[in-house]
Amino acid sequence: MSIIPHQKRYLPHEIGTRIHAVTLYRSAKDIEFVCRRYKISKASLMRWNKRYDGTPESLADRSHRPHTVHPRAHTNEEIMWVLNLVRRNPDITPCELYGKLRRKHGYTRHPLSLYRLFVRLGLRKKPVSTKKKRIPQPYDTPTSIGTKWQMDVKYVPKACYAGRDGKSFYQYTVIEEASRKRFLYAYEEQSSYSTCDFIRRAIAFFRYLPKMIQTDNGAEFTHITKTERIHPMDALCGKLGIEHKLIRPRTPRHNGKVERSHRNDQERFYNHLHFYSLEELNLQMRRYLTRSNDIPSKVLGWDSPKERQKALSLVFQPKKAPKIQGDIMDYIYGNAS
């Protein structure tokens, strides 16, 4: 069954996405790279580039109303009949209006045609919503472990750090989509090296390899400008036989499971956390991870991620994880095995 609405473009690009696409094209001058990164057509990019004058309003959607009047449209005389009747009868309904037009003026058009005119003239105003509600699209969540992991990075709040040296800390998170079981680890830097080291630790924690890892478009996961070099994460995934999937830029809801888990981390962990060093942060994080993976969840039928992971592991046997020893970069680019 099709889930694409007929009156609206499927997943329309937001104004911010259009601005970033045009800005990247004007700086890089590479149509193929920009279109592939933002998943847009060349015609759309060229149209946005021609219209963009530095203001967001220039990239807003324009009217699609035709320039010429349809030959069977309501005539000016018929429109005056409607306006005069509504002026004399402010509370008249469309059905009552249609009956009066037929009796007094010999109106022969279809009732729906009159109703559309009634709405277009602003005579039947609908209440205006203060916020445009987004309609969630169906998502195919894997039912077997080892199919897909979602990975993201959360900034550790500075208010939790009791030190005075101004250091920043980052929480790397990976979640198994089928069971919602997670693995966490903290680093002092948000870099490709931290990403690859975290993947090694995550593989050792789950003891199997996933078929796919899904991330956003941050510099720690992929190159943000065009280059011939292969990102270290892509090199590691390629060596392990893992597919690296990038979500649409600036659309964190496509990585919704791991993003929602970060909100839980803030409420359950960071709102009550104080630490003095990276070692202490990782120690408290390991204790919290054990607790987090043992909390029942409604979406899992009130099973905990740990219980669901154990149940699924009896049915599905993912690919076993290899032992990655030594420095992670030596494993990727060197002769380490």
RANOR-V554140 format. One record per residue. N is the residue number from 0. RES is the residue in one letter. SS is DSSP state (H for helix, E for strand, L for the rest). PSI is psi as a letter, one per 30 degrees, with the letter a starting at -180 (NA if undefined). Layout:
n->N res->RES ss->SS psi->PSI
n->N res->RES ss->SS psi->PSI
This chain:
n->0 res->M ss->L psi->k
n->1 res->S ss->L psi->k
n->2 res->I ss->L psi->g
n->3 res->I ss->L psi->k
n->4 res->P ss->L psi->k
n->5 res->H ss->L psi->f
n->6 res->Q ss->L psi->g
n->7 res->K ss->L psi->k
n->8 res->R ss->L psi->k
n->9 res->Y ss->L psi->k
n->10 res->L ss->L psi->i
n->11 res->P ss->L psi->k
n->12 res->H ss->L psi->k
n->13 res->E ss->L psi->l
n->14 res->I ss->H psi->e
n->15 res->G ss->H psi->e
n->16 res->T ss->H psi->e
n->17 res->R ss->H psi->e
n->18 res->I ss->H psi->e
n->19 res->H ss->H psi->e
n->20 res->A ss->H psi->e
n->21 res->V ss->H psi->e
n->22 res->T ss->H psi->e
n->23 res->L ss->H psi->e
n->24 res->Y ss->H psi->e
n->25 res->R ss->H psi->f
n->26 res->S ss->H psi->e
n->27 res->A ss->H psi->f
n->28 res->K ss->L psi->h
n->29 res->D ss->L psi->j
n->30 res->I ss->H psi->e
n->31 res->E ss->H psi->e
n->32 res->F ss->H psi->e
n->33 res->V ss->H psi->e
n->34 res->C ss->H psi->e
n->35 res->R ss->H psi->e
n->36 res->R ss->H psi->e
n->37 res->Y ss->H psi->g
n->38 res->K ss->L psi->h
n->39 res->I ss->L psi->l
n->40 res->S ss->L psi->l
n->41 res->K ss->H psi->e
n->42 res->A ss->H psi->e
n->43 res->S ss->H psi->e
n->44 res->L ss->H psi->e
n->45 res->M ss->H psi->e
n->46 res->R ss->H psi->e
n->47 res->W ss->H psi->e
n->48 res->N ss->H psi->e
n->49 res->K ss->H psi->e
n->50 res->R ss->H psi->f
n->51 res->Y ss->L psi->k
n->52 res->D ss->L psi->g
n->53 res->G ss->L psi->f
n->54 res->T ss->L psi->k
n->55 res->P ss->H psi->f
n->56 res->E ss->H psi->f
n->57 res->S ss->H psi->f
n->58 res->L ss->H psi->g
n->59 res->A ss->L psi->l
n->60 res->D ss->L psi->k
n->61 res->R ss->L psi->l
n->62 res->S ss->L psi->k
n->63 res->H ss->L psi->g
n->64 res->R ss->L psi->k
n->65 res->P ss->L psi->l
n->66 res->H ss->L psi->f
n->67 res->T ss->L psi->l
n->68 res->V ss->L psi->k
n->69 res->H ss->L psi->k
n->70 res->P ss->L psi->f
n->71 res->R ss->L psi->g
n->72 res->A ss->L psi->l
n->73 res->H ss->L psi->k
n->74 res->T ss->L psi->l
n->75 res->N ss->H psi->e
n->76 res->E ss->H psi->e
n->77 res->E ss->H psi->e
n->78 res->I ss->H psi->e
n->79 res->M ss->H psi->e
n->80 res->W ss->H psi->e
n->81 res->V ss->H psi->e
n->82 res->L ss->H psi->e
n->83 res->N ss->H psi->e
n->84 res->L ss->H psi->e
n->85 res->V ss->H psi->e
n->86 res->R ss->H psi->e
n->87 res->R ss->H psi->f
n->88 res->N ss->L psi->i
n->89 res->P ss->L psi->e
n->90 res->D ss->L psi->g
n->91 res->I ss->L psi->k
n->92 res->T ss->L psi->l
n->93 res->P ss->H psi->e
n->94 res->C ss->H psi->e
n->95 res->E ss->H psi->e
n->96 res->L ss->H psi->e
n->97 res->Y ss->H psi->e
n->98 res->G ss->H psi->e
n->99 res->K ss->H psi->e
n->100 res->L ss->H psi->e
n->101 res->R ss->H psi->e
n->102 res->R ss->H psi->e
n->103 res->K ss->H psi->e
n->104 res->H ss->H psi->g
n->105 res->G ss->L psi->h
n->106 res->Y ss->L psi->k
n->107 res->T ss->L psi->g
n->108 res->R ss->L psi->l
n->109 res->H ss->L psi->k
n->110 res->P ss->H psi->e
n->111 res->L ss->H psi->e
n->112 res->S ss->H psi->e
n->113 res->L ss->H psi->e
n->114 res->Y ss->H psi->e
n->115 res->R ss->H psi->e
n->116 res->L ss->H psi->e
n->117 res->F ss->H psi->e
n->118 res->V ss->H psi->e
n->119 res->R ss->H psi->e
n->120 res->L ss->L psi->f
n->121 res->G ss->L psi->g
n->122 res->L ss->L psi->f
n->123 res->R ss->L psi->i
n->124 res->K ss->L psi->k
n->125 res->K ss->L psi->k
n->126 res->P ss->L psi->k
n->127 res->V ss->L psi->k
n->128 res->S ss->L psi->k
n->129 res->T ss->L psi->f
n->130 res->K ss->L psi->k
n->131 res->K ss->L psi->j
n->132 res->K ss->L psi->k
n->133 res->R ss->L psi->k
n->134 res->I ss->L psi->j
n->135 res->P ss->L psi->k
n->136 res->Q ss->L psi->k
n->137 res->P ss->L psi->k
n->138 res->Y ss->L psi->k
n->139 res->D ss->L psi->j
n->140 res->T ss->L psi->k
n->141 res->P ss->L psi->k
n->142 res->T ss->L psi->f
n->143 res->S ss->L psi->k
n->144 res->I ss->L psi->l
n->145 res->G ss->L psi->g
n->146 res->T ss->L psi->e
n->147 res->K ss->L psi->k
n->148 res->W ss->E psi->k
n->149 res->Q ss->E psi->k
n->150 res->M ss->E psi->k
n->151 res->D ss->E psi->l
n->152 res->V ss->E psi->k
n->153 res->K ss->E psi->k
n->154 res->Y ss->E psi->k
n->155 res->V ss->L psi->k
n->156 res->P ss->L psi->k
n->157 res->K ss->H psi->f
n->158 res->A ss->H psi->f
n->159 res->C ss->H psi->f
n->160 res->Y ss->E psi->k
n->161 res->A ss->L psi->f
n->162 res->G ss->L psi->l
n->163 res->R ss->L psi->g
n->164 res->D ss->L psi->g
n->165 res->G ss->L psi->g
n->166 res->K ss->L psi->l
n->167 res->S ss->L psi->k
n->168 res->F ss->L psi->l
n->169 res->Y ss->E psi->k
n->170 res->Q ss->E psi->j
n->171 res->Y ss->E psi->k
n->172 res->T ss->E psi->k
n->173 res->V ss->E psi->k
n->174 res->I ss->E psi->k
n->175 res->E ss->E psi->j
n->176 res->E ss->L psi->e
n->177 res->A ss->L psi->e
n->178 res->S ss->L psi->f
n->179 res->R ss->L psi->g
n->180 res->K ss->L psi->k
n->181 res->R ss->E psi->l
n->182 res->F ss->E psi->k
n->183 res->L ss->E psi->k
n->184 res->Y ss->E psi->k
n->185 res->A ss->E psi->k
n->186 res->Y ss->E psi->l
n->187 res->E ss->L psi->f
n->188 res->E ss->L psi->l
n->189 res->Q ss->L psi->j
n->190 res->S ss->L psi->l
n->191 res->S ss->H psi->e
n->192 res->Y ss->H psi->e
n->193 res->S ss->H psi->e
n->194 res->T ss->H psi->e
n->195 res->C ss->H psi->e
n->196 res->D ss->H psi->e
n->197 res->F ss->H psi->e
n->198 res->I ss->H psi->e
n->199 res->R ss->H psi->e
n->200 res->R ss->H psi->e
n->201 res->A ss->H psi->e
n->202 res->I ss->H psi->e
n->203 res->A ss->H psi->e
n->204 res->F ss->H psi->e
n->205 res->F ss->H psi->f
n->206 res->R ss->L psi->g
n->207 res->Y ss->E psi->l
n->208 res->L ss->E psi->k
n->209 res->P ss->L psi->l
n->210 res->K ss->L psi->f
n->211 res->M ss->E psi->k
n->212 res->I ss->E psi->k
n->213 res->Q ss->E psi->k
n->214 res->T ss->E psi->l
n->215 res->D ss->L psi->a
n->216 res->N ss->L psi->g
n->217 res->G ss->L psi->l
n->218 res->A ss->L psi->f
n->219 res->E ss->L psi->f
n->220 res->F ss->L psi->f
n->221 res->T ss->L psi->l
n->222 res->H ss->L psi->k
n->223 res->I ss->L psi->f
n->224 res->T ss->L psi->l
n->225 res->K ss->L psi->k
n->226 res->T ss->L psi->l
n->227 res->E ss->L psi->f
n->228 res->R ss->L psi->l
n->229 res->I ss->L psi->k
n->230 res->H ss->L psi->k
n->231 res->P ss->H psi->e
n->232 res->M ss->H psi->e
n->233 res->D ss->H psi->e
n->234 res->A ss->H psi->e
n->235 res->L ss->H psi->e
n->236 res->C ss->H psi->e
n->237 res->G ss->H psi->e
n->238 res->K ss->H psi->e
n->239 res->L ss->H psi->f
n->240 res->G ss->L psi->h
n->241 res->I ss->L psi->k
n->242 res->E ss->E psi->k
n->243 res->H ss->E psi->j
n->244 res->K ss->E psi->k
n->245 res->L ss->E psi->k
n->246 res->I ss->L psi->l
n->247 res->R ss->L psi->k
n->248 res->P ss->L psi->k
n->249 res->R ss->L psi->h
n->250 res->T ss->L psi->i
n->251 res->P ss->H psi->f
n->252 res->R ss->H psi->f
n->253 res->H ss->H psi->f
n->254 res->N ss->H psi->h
n->255 res->G ss->H psi->e
n->256 res->K ss->H psi->e
n->257 res->V ss->H psi->e
n->258 res->E ss->H psi->e
n->259 res->R ss->H psi->e
n->260 res->S ss->H psi->e
n->261 res->H ss->H psi->e
n->262 res->R ss->H psi->e
n->263 res->N ss->H psi->e
n->264 res->D ss->H psi->e
n->265 res->Q ss->H psi->e
n->266 res->E ss->H psi->e
n->267 res->R ss->H psi->f
n->268 res->F ss->L psi->e
n->269 res->Y ss->H psi->f
n->270 res->N ss->H psi->f
n->271 res->H ss->H psi->g
n->272 res->L ss->L psi->k
n->273 res->H ss->L psi->k
n->274 res->F ss->E psi->l
n->275 res->Y ss->L psi->f
n->276 res->S ss->L psi->l
n->277 res->L ss->H psi->e
n->278 res->E ss->H psi->e
n->279 res->E ss->H psi->e
n->280 res->L ss->H psi->e
n->281 res->N ss->H psi->e
n->282 res->L ss->H psi->e
n->283 res->Q ss->H psi->e
n->284 res->M ss->H psi->e
n->285 res->R ss->H psi->e
n->286 res->R ss->H psi->e
n->287 res->Y ss->H psi->e
n->288 res->L ss->H psi->e
n->289 res->T ss->H psi->e
n->290 res->R ss->H psi->e
n->291 res->S ss->H psi->e
n->292 res->N ss->L psi->f
n->293 res->D ss->L psi->g
n->294 res->I ss->L psi->k
n->295 res->P ss->E psi->k
n->296 res->S ss->E psi->k
n->297 res->K ss->H psi->e
n->298 res->V ss->H psi->f
n->299 res->L ss->H psi->g
n->300 res->G ss->L psi->h
n->301 res->W ss->L psi->g
n->302 res->D ss->E psi->l
n->303 res->S ss->E psi->l
n->304 res->P ss->H psi->e
n->305 res->K ss->H psi->e
n->306 res->E ss->H psi->e
n->307 res->R ss->H psi->e
n->308 res->Q ss->H psi->e
n->309 res->K ss->H psi->e
n->310 res->A ss->H psi->e
n->311 res->L ss->H psi->e
n->312 res->S ss->H psi->f
n->313 res->L ss->L psi->f
n->314 res->V ss->L psi->e
n->315 res->F ss->L psi->k
n->316 res->Q ss->L psi->j
n->317 res->P ss->L psi->l
n->318 res->K ss->E psi->k
n->319 res->K ss->E psi->k
n->320 res->A ss->L psi->k
n->321 res->P ss->L psi->l
n->322 res->K ss->L psi->j
n->323 res->I ss->L psi->j
n->324 res->Q ss->L psi->l
n->325 res->G ss->L psi->a
n->326 res->D ss->L psi->k
n->327 res->I ss->H psi->e
n->328 res->M ss->H psi->e
n->329 res->D ss->H psi->e
n->330 res->Y ss->H psi->e
n->331 res->I ss->H psi->e
n->332 res->Y ss->H psi->f
n->333 res->G ss->L psi->a
n->334 res->N ss->L psi->g
n->335 res->A ss->L psi->l
n->336 res->S ss->L psi->NA
